[in-house]
Amino acid sequence: MEILSDSIIGSSSSINEKILRYEHFVENVLKNDLEKVSKQYEEICEQITDYNNIKSTIETINRDQLKTMKTMNDIGSNCYVQCVM
């Protein structure tokens, strides 16, 4: 009976060690990777938005055959300037 209970206790500590290793992996590796990928995703979404705005402007210029056009451009930190193109 003692041999059986010793093997159960031994396997229990082995399981706890594996659980701790997996928890460490999730906390230190996977969560960091997720944060990096999330930041990259946000940057790509911002770029796509910028490209769509440029595309829309070019389509408007072509459609209306504009020679000049007034726009408001963000020069950073939500500071806008009026431009004539």
N, C-alpha and C positions, 0 to 999 in steps of 0.2 A: 504494500500500500504506500509506503514511503517513496519508493522509486517512481510510482505513478504521479504522486503529488509534486515531487521534485521536477519532473519533466514538464508538468503543467505550469509550475512557477517559472521555470526556465523559458518556456515558450512565451509566457506572458510578458516577461521582461524583454524578450526579443521583439515581440509585437510592439511594445511601447517604444523601443528604440527606432523601429521602422516608422512608426507614427510621427515621432519627433523629427526624423530625417525628412519625411514628406512635408511636415509643417514648415520646417526650415526652408525647404526647396520652394514651396509655394510663397512664403513670405519674402524671401530674399531674392529669388530668381524670377519667378513668374510675375509677381506684382511689379517689379522693376521693369520687366519687359513690357508689361501692359501699359505702364505709364509712358514709356518711350514710344510705343506704337500709337497711343492715343494722341500724344503731342504731334507726331508725324501726320496723323490723320487730320488733325485740326489745321495744320499748316497747308496740307494739300487742299482742304476745303476752302481755305482763304484764297489760295491761288486760283482755284476753279471759279470762285466768285469774281475775282479780279478779271480773269480772262473772259467770263461771260459779260461783264460790264464793258470791256473793250470791244467785244464782238457786237454788242448792242449799239454802241456808239458808231462803229464802222458801218453797220447796216443802216443806221439812221442817216449817216452822211451819204451813203450810196443811194438810198431810196429817195431822199429828198434833193439829191444833187446839190448839196450845200457847198458854198464857197467859203463861208466863215460860220463859226458856231461858238456860242458862249457856253462855258461849262463851269462847274464848281469842282475843284480838285482838292482832295485831302492830301496835305503835305506832311502829315504825321500828327499824332496825338489829337486827332479830330480837329485840326486846324485847317480850315478851308480857304482857298483863294479862288477868285474868279479869273478864268482864262478865256482868251479869245483865240480860236484856232482857225 
